[in-house]
Amino acid sequence: MSERLTKSAARNIFYGGTIFFLVVFLGLTLQSHHYIVNDSTDEAGLTPSVIAGKKIWERESCINCHTILGEGAYFAPELGNVWVRYGGKDDPEGARDILKAWFNAQPTGIEGRRQMPQFHFSDQELDEIIDFLKWTSEINTQNWPPTDAG
């Protein structure tokens, strides 16, 4: 009893497998898109100030030193949870004041430490970048970063 794979059987397996995995791929893509739009992102919180803060983030190339939500360089700390680290959930105004003071105090001049440059942000720009960092901290990141320190 000789069982042999014929050309037509091989072709049917190929096309059937291709269609099956294409359907699985499309299903997973749609599920991922649905999750991102409905569960993972705070689209309602996208205010003009948050958008302006994102533009400042891009203009100053902050991602060249910092990571945000795990993406970017590893020279400086993760900023996806900086709002939480500075107490923004418990005392939003206090956290805002601390972050403004931090930006204005840079560079610290401490020998042997990495230094953040002074960007000379206006008060409005500081509010916008802080609003962007606050919005970022409210994204459902499924417990990323794994520690509060980033």
DSSP file with accessible surface (Angstrom, degrees, kcal/mol):
  #  RESIDUE AA STRUCTURE BP1 BP2  ACC     N-H-->O    O-->H-N    N-H-->O    O-->H-N    TCO  KAPPA ALPHA  PHI   PSI    X-CA   Y-CA   Z-CA
    1    1 A M              0   0  215      0, 0.0     2,-0.6     0, 0.0     0, 0.0   0.000 360.0 360.0 360.0 106.7    0.0    0.0    0.0
    2    2 A S        -     0   0  110      2,-0.0     2,-0.6     0, 0.0     0, 0.0  -0.866 360.0-165.4-100.9 119.4    1.8    3.0   -1.3
    3    3 A E        +     0   0  171     -2,-0.6     2,-0.4     2,-0.0     0, 0.0  -0.925  16.5 176.6-106.0 122.1    0.6    6.4    0.0
    4    4 A R        -     0   0  213     -2,-0.6     2,-0.7     0, 0.0    -2,-0.0  -0.946  33.1-122.2-128.0 143.0    2.0    9.2   -2.0
    5    5 A L        -     0   0  114     -2,-0.4     2,-0.1     4,-0.1    -2,-0.0  -0.754  34.4-152.9 -83.3 116.1    1.4   12.9   -1.9
    6    6 A T     >  -     0   0   75     -2,-0.7     4,-2.5     1,-0.1     5,-0.2  -0.390  25.4-109.2 -85.0 166.3    0.2   13.9   -5.3
    7    7 A K  H  > S+     0   0  188      1,-0.2     4,-2.5     2,-0.2     5,-0.2   0.906 119.8  49.5 -60.8 -42.1    0.6   17.4   -6.8
    8    8 A S  H  > S+     0   0   54      2,-0.2     4,-2.5     1,-0.2    -1,-0.2   0.904 110.9  49.5 -68.2 -35.9   -3.1   18.2   -6.4
    9    9 A A  H  > S+     0   0   32      2,-0.2     4,-2.5     1,-0.2    -2,-0.2   0.925 112.2  48.2 -67.6 -41.8   -3.0   17.1   -2.7
   10   10 A A  H  X S+     0   0   40     -4,-2.5     4,-2.6     2,-0.2    -2,-0.2   0.918 112.1  49.5 -63.3 -41.8    0.1   19.2   -2.1
   11   11 A R  H  X S+     0   0  129     -4,-2.5     4,-2.9     2,-0.2     5,-0.3   0.926 111.1  49.3 -63.4 -43.7   -1.5   22.2   -3.8
   12   12 A N  H  X S+     0   0  101     -4,-2.5     4,-2.6     1,-0.2     5,-0.2   0.901 111.6  48.8 -63.9 -40.9   -4.7   21.8   -1.7
   13   13 A I  H  X S+     0   0  114     -4,-2.5     4,-2.7     2,-0.2     5,-0.3   0.929 113.0  48.5 -63.8 -43.0   -2.7   21.6    1.5
   14   14 A F  H  X S+     0   0  127     -4,-2.6     4,-2.5     2,-0.2    -2,-0.2   0.961 116.7  40.1 -62.0 -53.3   -0.7   24.7    0.5
   15   15 A Y  H  X S+     0   0  131     -4,-2.9     4,-2.6     2,-0.2     5,-0.2   0.910 116.7  50.2 -65.9 -40.1   -3.8   26.8   -0.4
   16   16 A G  H  X S+     0   0   40     -4,-2.6     4,-2.6    -5,-0.3    -1,-0.2   0.932 113.5  45.4 -63.2 -44.1   -5.8   25.5    2.5
   17   17 A G  H  X S+     0   0   27     -4,-2.7     4,-2.7    -5,-0.2     5,-0.3   0.901 112.3  51.9 -65.6 -40.3   -3.0   26.3    5.0
   18   18 A T  H  X S+     0   0   68     -4,-2.5     4,-2.1    -5,-0.3    -2,-0.2   0.939 112.6  44.5 -61.7 -47.2   -2.4   29.7    3.4
   19   19 A I  H  X S+     0   0  107     -4,-2.6     4,-2.5     2,-0.2     5,-0.2   0.926 113.2  51.7 -63.8 -44.5   -6.1   30.6    3.7
   20   20 A F  H  X S+     0   0  121     -4,-2.6     4,-2.3    -5,-0.2    -2,-0.2   0.953 113.9  41.8 -58.3 -50.8   -6.4   29.2    7.3
   21   21 A F  H  X S+     0   0  138     -4,-2.7     4,-2.7     1,-0.2    -1,-0.2   0.830 111.6  55.9 -72.1 -27.9   -3.3   31.2    8.5
   22   22 A L  H  X S+     0   0   95     -4,-2.1     4,-2.7    -5,-0.3    -1,-0.2   0.929 108.9  47.5 -65.5 -42.9   -4.4   34.3    6.7
   23   23 A V  H  X S+     0   0   94     -4,-2.5     4,-2.5     2,-0.2    -2,-0.2   0.922 112.9  48.8 -63.6 -42.5   -7.8   34.2    8.4
   24   24 A V  H  X S+     0   0   58     -4,-2.3     4,-2.6    -5,-0.2     5,-0.2   0.941 112.1  49.3 -62.3 -44.9   -6.0   33.6   11.8
   25   25 A F  H  X S+     0   0  127     -4,-2.7     4,-2.3     1,-0.2    -2,-0.2   0.931 112.4  46.6 -60.8 -47.0   -3.7   36.6   11.1
   26   26 A L  H  X S+     0   0   89     -4,-2.7     4,-2.6     2,-0.2    -1,-0.2   0.907 111.6  52.2 -63.4 -39.8   -6.5   38.9   10.1
   27   27 A G  H  X S+     0   0   40     -4,-2.5     4,-2.3    -5,-0.2    -2,-0.2   0.925 111.4  45.9 -62.4 -44.3   -8.5   37.8   13.2
   28   28 A L  H  X S+     0   0  105     -4,-2.6     4,-2.5     2,-0.2    -1,-0.2   0.879 111.6  52.7 -66.8 -36.2   -5.6   38.6   15.5
   29   29 A T  H  X S+     0   0   65     -4,-2.3     4,-2.5    -5,-0.2    -2,-0.2   0.938 111.1  46.1 -63.9 -45.7   -5.0   41.9   13.8
   30   30 A L  H  X S+     0   0  123     -4,-2.6     4,-2.6     2,-0.2    -2,-0.2   0.906 112.5  50.7 -64.5 -39.9   -8.6   43.0   14.3
   31   31 A Q  H  X S+     0   0  112     -4,-2.3     4,-2.4    -5,-0.2    -2,-0.2   0.921 111.3  48.4 -64.9 -41.9   -8.6   41.8   17.9
   32   32 A S  H  X S+     0   0   58     -4,-2.5     4,-2.6     2,-0.2    -2,-0.2   0.924 112.1  48.8 -63.0 -44.4   -5.4   43.8   18.6
   33   33 A H  H  X S+     0   0  121     -4,-2.5     4,-2.6     2,-0.2     5,-0.3   0.931 111.3  49.9 -61.5 -44.9   -6.8   46.9   16.9
   34   34 A H  H  X S+     0   0  110     -4,-2.6     4,-2.5     1,-0.2     5,-0.4   0.920 111.9  48.6 -60.3 -43.1  -10.0   46.6   18.9
   35   35 A Y  H  X>S+     0   0   50     -4,-2.4     4,-2.6     2,-0.2     5,-2.2   0.934 112.2  47.8 -64.1 -45.4   -8.1   46.3   22.2
   36   36 A I  I  <>S+     0   0   87     -4,-2.6     5,-1.3     3,-0.2    -2,-0.2   0.938 117.1  41.9 -62.8 -45.7   -5.8   49.3   21.4
   37   37 A V  I  <5S+     0   0   60     -4,-2.6     6,-0.3    -5,-0.2    -2,-0.2   0.914 127.3  28.4 -70.0 -41.2   -8.7   51.5   20.5
   38   38 A N  I  <5S+     0   0   89     -4,-2.5    -3,-0.2    -5,-0.3    -2,-0.2   0.773 134.7  15.0 -97.1 -27.6  -11.2   50.5   23.2
   39   39 A D  I  <5S+     0   0   95     -4,-2.6   101,-0.2    -5,-0.4    -3,-0.2   0.750 120.4  46.6-117.4 -37.2   -9.1   49.4   26.2
   40   40 A S  I   <S+     0   0   22     -5,-2.2   100,-1.1    99,-0.1     2,-0.4   0.769 101.1  59.5 -88.1 -27.8   -5.5   50.4   26.0
   41   41 A T      < -     0   0   54     -5,-1.3     2,-1.2    -6,-0.3     3,-0.2  -0.842  65.1-142.2-113.1 142.3   -5.6   54.1   24.9
   42   42 A D    >   +     0   0   47     -2,-0.4     3,-0.7     1,-0.2     4,-0.2  -0.642  34.3 161.4 -96.3  74.0   -7.2   57.1   26.6
   43   43 A E  G >   +     0   0  130     -2,-1.2     3,-1.6    -6,-0.3    -1,-0.2   0.856  69.8  60.9 -65.6 -32.7   -8.4   58.8   23.5
   44   44 A A  G 3  S+     0   0  101      1,-0.3    -1,-0.2    -3,-0.2    -2,-0.1   0.800  99.4  57.8 -65.9 -26.4  -10.9   61.0   25.5
   45   45 A G  G <  S+     0   0   20     -3,-0.7     2,-1.7     1,-0.1    -1,-0.3   0.435  72.9 113.6 -84.4   1.4   -8.0   62.5   27.4
   46   46 A L    <   +     0   0   74     -3,-1.6    -1,-0.1    -4,-0.2    -3,-0.0  -0.561  45.9 171.5 -76.6  89.6   -6.3   63.8   24.3
   47   47 A T     >  -     0   0   61     -2,-1.7     4,-2.3     1,-0.1     5,-0.2  -0.496  50.2-103.3 -90.7 166.8   -6.6   67.5   24.9
   48   48 A P  H  > S+     0   0  111      0, 0.0     4,-2.5     0, 0.0     5,-0.2   0.870 124.1  55.1 -57.7 -33.0   -4.9   70.2   22.8
   49   49 A S  H  > S+     0   0   31      2,-0.2     4,-2.3     1,-0.2    83,-0.3   0.897 107.0  48.6 -67.3 -40.4   -2.4   70.6   25.7
   50   50 A V  H  > S+     0   0    8      2,-0.2     4,-2.2     1,-0.2    -1,-0.2   0.926 112.2  49.0 -64.7 -43.1   -1.5   66.9   25.6
   51   51 A I  H  X S+     0   0   78     -4,-2.3     4,-2.0     1,-0.2    -2,-0.2   0.917 110.9  49.7 -63.7 -41.1   -1.1   67.1   21.8
   52   52 A A  H  X S+     0   0   24     -4,-2.5     4,-2.0     1,-0.2    -1,-0.2   0.897 109.1  53.0 -64.7 -38.0    1.1   70.2   22.1
   53   53 A G  H  X S+     0   0    0     -4,-2.3     4,-2.5    75,-0.3    -1,-0.2   0.888 106.8  51.9 -63.5 -38.7    3.2   68.4   24.8
   54   54 A K  H  X S+     0   0   76     -4,-2.2     4,-2.3     2,-0.2    -1,-0.2   0.902 107.8  52.5 -63.9 -37.7    3.7   65.4   22.4
   55   55 A K  H  X S+     0   0  134     -4,-2.0     4,-3.0     2,-0.2    -2,-0.2   0.888 108.9  49.3 -66.4 -36.9    4.9   67.9   19.8
   56   56 A I  H  X S+     0   0    4     -4,-2.0     4,-2.7     2,-0.2    -2,-0.2   0.927 108.4  54.2 -64.9 -44.0    7.4   69.3   22.3
   57   57 A W  H  <>S+     0   0   10     -4,-2.5     5,-2.0     1,-0.2     6,-0.4   0.917 114.9  40.5 -53.6 -44.4    8.5   65.8   23.1
   58   58 A E  H ><5S+     0   0  107     -4,-2.3     3,-0.9     3,-0.2    -2,-0.2   0.903 113.2  53.2 -73.0 -42.4    9.2   65.2   19.4
   59   59 A R  H 3<5S+     0   0  131     -4,-3.0    -2,-0.2     1,-0.3    -1,-0.2   0.900 114.2  41.4 -60.9 -42.1   10.7   68.7   18.7
   60   60 A E  T 3<5S-     0   0   57     -4,-2.7    -1,-0.3    -5,-0.2    -2,-0.2   0.427 106.0-128.6 -88.1   1.0   13.3   68.3   21.5
   61   61 A S  T X 5 +     0   0   55     -3,-0.9     3,-1.9    -4,-0.3     4,-0.3   0.883  43.7 166.6  53.9  46.7   14.0   64.6   20.6
   62   62 A C  G >>< +     0   0   23     -5,-2.0     4,-2.8     1,-0.3     3,-1.8   0.810  67.6  68.4 -60.8 -28.5   13.4   63.5   24.2
   63   63 A I  G 34 S+     0   0   66     -6,-0.4    10,-1.8     1,-0.3    -1,-0.3   0.653  82.7  73.9 -69.1 -13.3   13.3   59.9   22.9
   64   64 A N  G <4 S+     0   0  114     -3,-1.9    -1,-0.3     8,-0.2    -2,-0.2   0.725 118.1  15.1 -71.0 -20.1   17.0   60.1   22.1
   65   65 A C  T <4 S+     0   0   49     -3,-1.8    11,-3.0    -4,-0.3    10,-0.7   0.675 124.7  53.1-116.7 -40.1   17.7   59.9   25.8
   66   66 A H     <  -     0   0   25     -4,-2.8     7,-1.1     9,-0.2     2,-0.3  -0.633  66.3-136.7-100.1 158.1   14.5   58.7   27.5
   67   67 A T  E     -Ab  72  78A   4     10,-0.5    12,-2.7     9,-0.4     2,-0.4  -0.814  13.8-165.8-103.3 153.0   12.2   55.8   27.0
   68   68 A I  E >  S-A   71   0A  19      3,-2.3     3,-1.7    -2,-0.3    10,-0.0  -0.968  78.0 -10.6-139.4 120.3    8.5   56.2   27.1
   69   69 A L  T 3  S-     0   0   60     -2,-0.4     3,-0.1     1,-0.3    -1,-0.0   0.841 131.8 -55.2  57.8  33.6    6.3   53.1   27.4
   70   70 A G  T 3  S+     0   0   15      1,-0.2     2,-0.4     3,-0.1    -1,-0.3   0.393 115.1 111.6  86.4  -2.2    9.5   51.0   26.8
   71   71 A E  E <   +A   68   0A 137     -3,-1.7    -3,-2.3     2,-0.0     2,-0.3  -0.871  56.2  32.7-108.5 135.3   10.4   52.7   23.5
   72   72 A G  E    S-A   67   0A  33     -2,-0.4    -5,-0.3    -5,-0.2    -8,-0.2  -0.837  93.2 -24.8 127.7-162.0   13.4   54.9   23.0
   73   73 A A        -     0   0   30    -10,-1.8     3,-0.2    -7,-1.1    -8,-0.1  -0.419  41.1-140.8 -87.2 162.7   17.0   55.2   24.4
   74   74 A Y  S    S+     0   0  174    -10,-0.1    -8,-0.1     1,-0.1    -9,-0.1   0.060  75.7  99.0-112.5  24.8   18.2   54.0   27.7
   75   75 A F  S    S+     0   0   98    -10,-0.7    -9,-0.2   -11,-0.2    -1,-0.1   0.882  90.5  26.1 -76.4 -38.9   20.5   56.8   28.6
   76   76 A A  S    S-     0   0   21    -11,-3.0    -9,-0.4    -3,-0.2     3,-0.1  -0.728 102.8 -68.4-122.7 170.7   17.9   58.5   30.9
   77   77 A P        -     0   0   74      0, 0.0   -10,-0.5     0, 0.0     2,-0.2  -0.081  51.1 -95.4 -64.5 158.5   14.9   57.2   32.9
   78   78 A E  B     -b   67   0A   7     71,-0.3   -10,-0.2   -12,-0.2     3,-0.2  -0.474  33.3-167.0 -64.0 133.5   11.7   55.8   31.6
   79   79 A L    >   +     0   0   22    -12,-2.7     3,-1.0    -2,-0.2     4,-0.4   0.413  63.0  95.4-110.3   2.4    9.1   58.6   31.6
   80   80 A G  T 3  S+     0   0    5    -13,-0.3    59,-0.2     1,-0.3    -1,-0.1   0.767 101.8  27.4 -64.7 -22.4    5.9   56.6   31.1
   81   81 A N  T 3> S+     0   0   15     -3,-0.2     4,-2.5     1,-0.1    -1,-0.3   0.136  84.5 112.5-123.8  20.0    5.3   56.6   34.8
   82   82 A V  H <> S+     0   0    6     -3,-1.0     4,-1.9     1,-0.2     6,-0.2   0.875  76.9  57.4 -63.2 -34.1    7.1   59.8   35.9
   83   83 A W  H  4>S+     0   0    6     -4,-0.4     5,-2.9    50,-0.3     6,-0.2   0.922 110.6  43.1 -61.6 -42.4    3.7   61.4   36.8
   84   84 A V  H >45S+     0   0   49      3,-0.2     3,-1.8     1,-0.2    -2,-0.2   0.908 110.4  56.0 -70.0 -42.3    3.1   58.6   39.2
   85   85 A R  H 3<5S+     0   0   76     -4,-2.5    -1,-0.2     1,-0.3    -2,-0.2   0.845 107.5  49.4 -60.0 -34.5    6.6   58.6   40.6
   86   86 A Y  T 3<5S-     0   0   73     -4,-1.9    -1,-0.3    -5,-0.2    -2,-0.2   0.271 125.8 -99.8 -92.0  13.3    6.3   62.3   41.5
   87   87 A G  T <>5S+     0   0   25     -3,-1.8     4,-3.0    -5,-0.1     3,-0.4   0.712  70.5 148.4  84.1  24.1    3.0   61.8   43.3
   88   88 A G  T  4< +     0   0    2     -5,-2.9    -4,-0.2     1,-0.2     8,-0.1   0.773  69.4  55.4 -64.9 -27.4    0.6   62.9   40.6
   89   89 A K  T  4 S+     0   0  158     -6,-0.2    -1,-0.2    -5,-0.2    -5,-0.1   0.877 119.1  31.3 -72.7 -36.8   -2.1   60.6   41.6
   90   90 A D  T  4 S+     0   0  151     -3,-0.4    -2,-0.2     1,-0.2    -1,-0.1   0.841 138.2  16.1 -89.4 -37.7   -2.2   61.8   45.2
   91   91 A D     X  +     0   0   93     -4,-3.0     4,-2.6     1,-0.1     5,-0.2  -0.676  63.8 175.9-139.6  81.6   -1.3   65.5   44.7
   92   92 A P  H  > S+     0   0   59      0, 0.0     4,-2.3     0, 0.0     5,-0.1   0.884  83.3  47.2 -58.7 -41.8   -1.5   66.6   41.1
   93   93 A E  H  > S+     0   0  120      2,-0.2     4,-2.4     1,-0.2     5,-0.2   0.901 112.7  49.6 -68.4 -39.3   -0.7   70.3   41.8
   94   94 A G  H  > S+     0   0   15      2,-0.2     4,-2.5     1,-0.2    -1,-0.2   0.914 111.7  48.6 -63.1 -43.3    2.3   69.3   43.9
   95   95 A A  H  X S+     0   0    1     -4,-2.6     4,-2.7    -8,-0.3     5,-0.2   0.907 110.5  51.5 -63.8 -40.2    3.6   66.9   41.2
   96   96 A R  H  X S+     0   0   30     -4,-2.3     4,-2.4    -5,-0.2    -2,-0.2   0.928 111.5  47.2 -62.0 -44.6    3.2   69.6   38.6
   97   97 A D  H  X S+     0   0   98     -4,-2.4     4,-2.4     2,-0.2    -2,-0.2   0.907 112.6  49.4 -64.2 -41.8    5.2   72.1   40.7
   98   98 A I  H  X S+     0   0   86     -4,-2.5     4,-2.5     2,-0.2    -2,-0.2   0.928 111.8  48.2 -63.8 -44.2    7.9   69.5   41.4
   99   99 A L  H  X S+     0   0    4     -4,-2.7     4,-2.6     2,-0.2    -2,-0.2   0.904 111.2  50.4 -65.5 -39.5    8.2   68.6   37.7
  100  100 A K  H  X S+     0   0   41     -4,-2.4     4,-2.3    -5,-0.2    -1,-0.2   0.929 111.8  48.0 -61.7 -44.0    8.4   72.3   36.7
  101  101 A A  H  X S+     0   0   59     -4,-2.4     4,-1.6     1,-0.2    -2,-0.2   0.890 110.1  53.1 -63.6 -37.9   11.1   72.9   39.3
  102  102 A W  H  X S+     0   0  100     -4,-2.5     4,-0.5     2,-0.2     3,-0.3   0.944 110.1  46.5 -61.7 -48.7   12.9   69.8   37.9
  103  103 A F  H >< S+     0   0   25     -4,-2.6     3,-1.0     1,-0.2    16,-0.3   0.916 114.5  47.8 -59.6 -42.8   12.9   71.1   34.4
  104  104 A N  H 3< S+     0   0   85     -4,-2.3    -1,-0.2     1,-0.2    -2,-0.2   0.730 107.0  57.1 -73.6 -20.9   14.0   74.5   35.5
  105  105 A A  H 3< S+     0   0   57     -4,-1.6    -1,-0.2    -3,-0.3    -2,-0.2   0.504  86.4 147.9 -87.4  -4.2   16.9   73.2   37.6
  106  106 A Q    <<  +     0   0    8     -3,-1.0     2,-0.1    -4,-0.5     9,-0.0  -0.550  49.4  37.7 -84.8 147.3   18.5   71.3   34.8
  107  107 A P  S    S-     0   0   70      0, 0.0     8,-0.1     0, 0.0    -1,-0.1   0.646  70.6-166.7 -75.9 151.0   21.4   70.7   34.4
  108  108 A T        -     0   0   58     -2,-0.1     3,-0.1     2,-0.1    -2,-0.1   0.749  24.7-136.8 -77.1 -26.0   22.2   70.1   38.0
  109  109 A G        +     0   0   62      1,-0.3     2,-0.4     4,-0.1    -1,-0.1   0.607  45.4 156.4  80.2  10.8   26.0   70.3   37.6
  110  110 A I    >   -     0   0   85      4,-0.1     3,-1.5     1,-0.1    -1,-0.3  -0.589  48.0-114.5 -73.0 125.1   26.6   67.3   39.9
  111  111 A E  T 3  S+     0   0  183     -2,-0.4     3,-0.1     1,-0.2    -1,-0.1  -0.319  93.5  13.9 -63.4 135.5   29.9   65.8   38.9
  112  112 A G  T 3  S+     0   0   81      1,-0.3     2,-0.3    -2,-0.0    -1,-0.2   0.507 101.0 111.0  82.5   3.1   29.7   62.2   37.4
  113  113 A R  S <  S-     0   0  157     -3,-1.5    -1,-0.3     1,-0.0     2,-0.1  -0.831  76.1-103.5-109.0 151.5   26.0   62.2   36.8
  114  114 A R        -     0   0  161     -2,-0.3     2,-0.4    -3,-0.1    -4,-0.1  -0.467  41.7-144.5 -66.4 142.0   24.1   62.3   33.5
  115  115 A Q        -     0   0   61     -2,-0.1    -9,-0.0    -8,-0.1    -1,-0.0  -0.920   8.0-143.9-119.7 134.8   22.8   65.8   32.9
  116  116 A M        -     0   0   31     -2,-0.4    -8,-0.1     1,-0.1     3,-0.0  -0.780  32.9-117.5 -89.1 135.0   19.6   66.8   31.2
  117  117 A P        -     0   0   71      0, 0.0     2,-0.6     0, 0.0   -11,-0.1  -0.263  24.8-106.2 -70.0 161.3   20.0   70.0   29.1
  118  118 A Q        -     0   0   51      1,-0.1   -14,-0.1   -13,-0.1   -15,-0.0  -0.785  32.4-176.1 -87.3 120.7   18.2   73.2   29.9
  119  119 A F        -     0   0   54     -2,-0.6    -1,-0.1   -16,-0.3   -15,-0.1   0.541  30.3-134.3 -95.3 -10.4   15.5   73.7   27.3
  120  120 A H        -     0   0  153    -17,-0.2     2,-0.2     1,-0.2   -16,-0.1   0.929  34.5-172.9  54.9  49.3   14.3   77.1   28.6
  121  121 A F        -     0   0   18      1,-0.1    -1,-0.2   -18,-0.1     2,-0.1  -0.484  20.4-123.8 -71.3 144.2   10.6   76.1   28.3
  122  122 A S     >  -     0   0   57     -2,-0.2     4,-2.6     1,-0.1     5,-0.2  -0.317  32.1-101.2 -74.9 168.6    8.0   78.7   28.9
  123  123 A D  H  > S+     0   0  113      1,-0.2     4,-2.3     2,-0.2     5,-0.2   0.893 125.6  51.2 -59.8 -38.6    5.3   78.1   31.6
  124  124 A Q  H  > S+     0   0  131      2,-0.2     4,-2.4     1,-0.2    -1,-0.2   0.925 110.0  48.5 -65.6 -43.3    2.9   77.1   28.9
  125  125 A E  H  > S+     0   0   47      2,-0.2     4,-2.8     1,-0.2     5,-0.3   0.900 110.3  51.9 -64.2 -38.8    5.3   74.6   27.3
  126  126 A L  H  X S+     0   0    0     -4,-2.6     4,-2.4     1,-0.2     5,-0.2   0.927 110.2  48.6 -61.9 -44.5    6.1   73.2   30.8
  127  127 A D  H  X S+     0   0   51     -4,-2.3     4,-2.5    -5,-0.2    -2,-0.2   0.907 112.5  49.5 -61.1 -39.8    2.3   72.7   31.4
  128  128 A E  H  X S+     0   0   29     -4,-2.4     4,-2.2     2,-0.2   -75,-0.3   0.933 112.0  45.2 -68.1 -45.0    2.0   71.0   28.0
  129  129 A I  H  X S+     0   0    4     -4,-2.8     4,-2.4     1,-0.2    -1,-0.2   0.907 114.7  49.6 -67.6 -35.5    4.8   68.6   28.4
  130  130 A I  H  X S+     0   0    0     -4,-2.4     4,-2.7    -5,-0.3    -2,-0.2   0.910 108.8  52.3 -69.0 -38.1    3.6   67.7   31.9
  131  131 A D  H  X S+     0   0   34     -4,-2.5     4,-2.6    -5,-0.2    -2,-0.2   0.906 109.6  50.2 -62.1 -37.9    0.1   67.2   30.5
  132  132 A F  H  X S+     0   0   10     -4,-2.2     4,-2.6   -83,-0.3    -2,-0.2   0.934 111.5  47.0 -64.8 -43.9    1.6   64.8   28.0
  133  133 A L  H  X S+     0   0    4     -4,-2.4     4,-1.8     2,-0.2   -50,-0.3   0.886 112.3  50.7 -66.0 -36.4    3.5   62.9   30.6
  134  134 A K  H  X S+     0   0   64     -4,-2.7     4,-0.8     2,-0.2    -2,-0.2   0.939 111.2  47.9 -64.2 -47.3    0.3   62.8   32.8
  135  135 A W  H >< S+     0   0   34     -4,-2.6     3,-1.1     1,-0.2     4,-0.3   0.921 109.7  53.5 -60.1 -42.1   -1.7   61.4   29.9
  136  136 A T  H >< S+     0   0    3     -4,-2.6     3,-1.4     1,-0.3    -1,-0.2   0.886 103.4  56.7 -61.3 -37.2    1.0   58.9   29.1
  137  137 A S  H 3< S+     0   0   24     -4,-1.8    -1,-0.3     1,-0.3    -2,-0.2   0.701 101.6  58.3 -69.2 -16.9    0.9   57.6   32.7
  138  138 A E  T << S+     0   0   90     -3,-1.1    -1,-0.3    -4,-0.8     2,-0.2   0.443  79.8 108.6 -93.7   0.0   -2.9   56.9   32.4
  139  139 A I  S <  S-     0   0   22     -3,-1.4     2,-1.1    -4,-0.3   -98,-0.2  -0.566  81.5-113.1 -75.2 138.9   -2.4   54.5   29.4
  140  140 A N        +     0   0   79   -100,-1.1    -1,-0.1    -2,-0.2    -2,-0.1  -0.610  44.5 168.6 -74.3 101.1   -3.1   50.9   30.3
  141  141 A T        -     0   0   46     -2,-1.1    -1,-0.2     3,-0.2     3,-0.1   0.257  51.1-114.8-100.0   9.5    0.4   49.5   29.9
  142  142 A Q  S    S-     0   0  128      1,-0.2    -2,-0.1  -102,-0.0  -102,-0.0   0.936  81.3 -43.5  53.5  50.5   -0.3   46.1   31.5
  143  143 A N  S    S+     0   0  150      1,-0.2    -1,-0.2     2,-0.0    -3,-0.1   0.773  93.0 177.2  67.9  32.3    2.1   46.8   34.4
  144  144 A W        +     0   0  114     -3,-0.1    -1,-0.2     2,-0.1    -3,-0.2  -0.927  60.3  42.5-105.5 138.5    4.9   48.3   32.3
  145  145 A P  S    S-     0   0   15      0, 0.0     5,-0.1     0, 0.0    -4,-0.1   0.602  85.3-142.1 -70.7 159.9    7.4   49.4   33.5
  146  146 A P  S    S+     0   0   97      0, 0.0     2,-0.3     0, 0.0    -2,-0.1   0.697  81.3  38.9 -69.2 -19.7    7.8   46.6   36.0
  147  147 A T  S >  S-     0   0   79      1,-0.1     3,-1.4     0, 0.0    -4,-0.0  -0.905  82.7-119.2-126.6 160.4    9.0   48.9   38.8
  148  148 A D  T 3  S+     0   0  126     -2,-0.3   -63,-0.1     1,-0.3   -67,-0.1   0.789 111.1  65.1 -66.8 -26.7    8.1   52.4   39.9
  149  149 A A  T 3         0   0   75      1,-0.2   -71,-0.3   -64,-0.0    -1,-0.3   0.639 360.0 360.0 -72.5 -11.0   11.6   53.6   39.2
  150  150 A G    <         0   0   41     -3,-1.4    -1,-0.2   -73,-0.1    -2,-0.1   0.139 360.0 360.0  88.4 360.0   11.1   52.9   35.5
